[in-house]
């Protein structure tokens, strides 16, 4: 998402990064390519997707892991990916932060991509990790008990954010 939100075609658009997690670091998401057959259900400790304000379509979601259209209307994305009726322990919280801040400040050492023994869960991407050599902030941002950066929304408030004017 870091590379996508940094693309030149989004430079003059309002854009945000949405980090999805909860206090237990266990969310349920539907419509994910890595999920089970049929509904795409997957359990994540966190997930990140982008949001761009489109002057015609309003706020749209950019999720490279989703099987929903790309891009997707943000409200549809929220409703289809995070259905109502999820057990309380799996309810998502959304840390929404300005895309510019996310791109400029993200540091990930890719430790979240490693197995407990140190091997890779999946091969890492070929490009350098964001902010390589600096202190990792990604997992701190996934901590929904922290007040900053950005604003943390519950599912209802995130739907309101989706409906806001682009």
Secondary structure in CASP SS format (residue, H / E / C, confidence):
PFRMAT SS
TARGET T0000
AUTHOR 0000-0000-0000
METHOD secondary structure of the structure
MODEL  1
X C 1.00
X H 1.00
X H 1.00
X H 1.00
X H 1.00
X C 1.00
X C 1.00
X H 1.00
X H 1.00
X H 1.00
X C 1.00
X C 1.00
X C 1.00
X C 1.00
X E 1.00
X E 1.00
X E 1.00
X E 1.00
X E 1.00
X E 1.00
X E 1.00
X C 1.00
X C 1.00
X C 1.00
X C 1.00
X C 1.00
X E 1.00
X E 1.00
X E 1.00
X C 1.00
X C 1.00
X E 1.00
X C 1.00
X C 1.00
X C 1.00
X C 1.00
X C 1.00
X C 1.00
X C 1.00
X C 1.00
X C 1.00
X E 1.00
X E 1.00
X E 1.00
X C 1.00
X C 1.00
X E 1.00
X E 1.00
X E 1.00
X E 1.00
X E 1.00
X E 1.00
X E 1.00
X E 1.00
X C 1.00
X C 1.00
X C 1.00
X E 1.00
X E 1.00
X E 1.00
X E 1.00
X E 1.00
X C 1.00
X C 1.00
X C 1.00
X E 1.00
X C 1.00
X C 1.00
X C 1.00
X C 1.00
X C 1.00
X E 1.00
X E 1.00
X H 1.00
X H 1.00
X H 1.00
X H 1.00
X H 1.00
X H 1.00
X H 1.00
X H 1.00
X C 1.00
X C 1.00
X C 1.00
X C 1.00
X C 1.00
X C 1.00
X H 1.00
X H 1.00
X H 1.00
X C 1.00
X C 1.00
X E 1.00
X E 1.00
X E 1.00
X E 1.00
X E 1.00
X E 1.00
X H 1.00
X H 1.00
X H 1.00
X H 1.00
X H 1.00
X H 1.00
X H 1.00
X C 1.00
X C 1.00
X C 1.00
X C 1.00
X C 1.00
X H 1.00
X H 1.00
X H 1.00
X E 1.00
X C 1.00
X C 1.00
X C 1.00
X C 1.00
X C 1.00
X E 1.00
X C 1.00
X C 1.00
X C 1.00
X C 1.00
X C 1.00
X C 1.00
X C 1.00
X C 1.00
X C 1.00
X C 1.00
X C 1.00
X C 1.00
X C 1.00
X C 1.00
X C 1.00
X C 1.00
X C 1.00
X H 1.00
X H 1.00
X H 1.00
X H 1.00
X C 1.00
X C 1.00
X C 1.00
X C 1.00
X C 1.00
X C 1.00
X C 1.00
X C 1.00
X C 1.00
X E 1.00
X E 1.00
X E 1.00
X C 1.00
X H 1.00
X H 1.00
X H 1.00
X H 1.00
X H 1.00
X H 1.00
X H 1.00
X H 1.00
X H 1.00
X C 1.00
X C 1.00
X C 1.00
END
